[in-house]
Amino acid sequence: MARLLQIPLLLLTTLSLLIQAQENREVWRKFIDIEQDHAFFPETLQFAIKQYNKDSDDEYLYQMTQLIRAQEQLSTGFEYLIDMKLSRTMCTKDVEFDPADCGLQEDPELYKVINCTFFIFAVPWDRQYELRSSNCPNV
C-alpha cells in the first residue's frame, strides 16, 4: 500500500518542480560556446543583423564580417550572447536588399566597422525572437 502512494507523490513532486522552474525562469544549462552552424543559431544571427539594420539611423545596410563570440544558454528557450563585427555595405536601406548580397563600402569616407554585442532570447521552433539588449559602439 505504501508503495502505491509513492508513485503519485513522486509525480506530484516532479510536477511541482517543473512549475517552479517555469515561474522562476531557471537556467537549465549555463552559457556554452557554440559554432556559427550550431542548431537554430544561423536564424538567430540573421535576426540580430536585421534588427541592427532596422534600428540603426544609418542610411546604409550593415553585414556581419566577423563572428567574435557566440554562446548559448538554455532556459525556457534559448538565450544567445553574440559578439560580432558589422561593416557598412554599399547598399542603402531605401531599396530591399539582403545585406549579405551587398559589397562592403570601399569609399574611405564611408567605410565603417562596428563591434556589437547582442543578447537574444529565442524560441526558434515557434519563430519567436526577442532582442533583449544590444550594444554597438563605433570602432
N, C-alpha and C positions, 0 to 999 in steps of 0.2 A: 504494500500500500504506500509506504513512504517513497518507494522508487517511482511510483506513478505521479506523485506530487512534485518530484524533482524536475521532470521534463517541462511542465508548464512554468515552473519557477525559472528555469534556465531560459526559456523563450521570452518570458516577461522581462528578465534582466537584460537580455540581448536587445530587445525592442527598446527598452528604456535608454540603454547606452547609445543606440542609433539616433533616437530622437534628441538626446542631449548633444550629440556631435553635430547634428543639423542646426540646432539652436545656437551653439557656440561657434559655429563655423571653424571647427578644429582643423588643423593641418594634419593630413593623414600621411603625407610624405614631404619632408623639407626640400628646399631648393637643391636641384642637382643640375650639373652642366649637361646640355643637350647639343646635338649636331643640327645643322640647318635643315636636314631632311628628316628630322625626327617626326613621328606621327603627329598630325594636326598642327605642327609648327609653321610650315610654309604659309598656310592660310592666315595664321596669326600675324606673321611677319608682313604679309600683304596688307592686312588690316591696319597695322601700325603706320606703314608708309602712306597709305591712303588717308588716314586720319591726319597725319602731319601735313600733307598737301592740302587737305580740306581746311584745316585750322590756320594755316600759315597765311600771312598777309603778302607774301612774296608773289609776284606775278608769274614766276616760273615754277615748274614742277621739279621735284627732287626725287632721286632714286638712291637706293642703298648701294654704296660702293664697297663697304666692308662691314662684316658682322664681327663685332669685337667680343661680345659675350652673349650667350643665350642660356637661360636657366628656367627650369620648370618646377613648380611646386603643386602638389595635389591637395585640394580641399574639397569643396562641394563642386568644383570644376577644376580647370587648370589655371594656374597663375603663372604668368611669364614675366621674367625680368630680362630686358633686351637692351644691349648697348650696341649702337651701330654708327657708322659714318654715313651721312646723307650728302649727296653732291647735287648742285644745281644743274639742271639739264637745259637744253636749248628750246624746249617746248614750253609754251605759255599755257596758263590754265584756261584761257578762253576757248581752246579747242580740245575736244575729247581725245586724249591720248593715254595710253598706258605708259607711265614713266620709264618702264623697262625698255620700251621701244624708242626712247629719245636719246640722242647723243649727249654726252656731257658738255657743259659750257666750255668753250675754248677761248672766248674773249677774256683777257686778263682782268678787265674792268668788271666783268660779270661773274667771274669764277668765284665759287663759294662752297665751302665744306663745313658741315655742322656735325658735331658729336651729339648724339641723342641717347637718352635713357628712357625707356618706356616700361610701364608696369601695366599689364593687361590681364583681365580676368576673362576666361573663355569657357564656353560650353559648346565646343565645336560641333557635336552631333546635333545640336539644335540651332546651329549657325548664330549663336549669340556671342558677341564680343563687346567688351566694355573697356575703354581706356580709363584706367584708374588714376594714372598720373603720367606726366611726361616732362622732361627737362631737356631743352635743346639750345644751349648757348652757342654762339658763333665761335668758330675756330679762327 
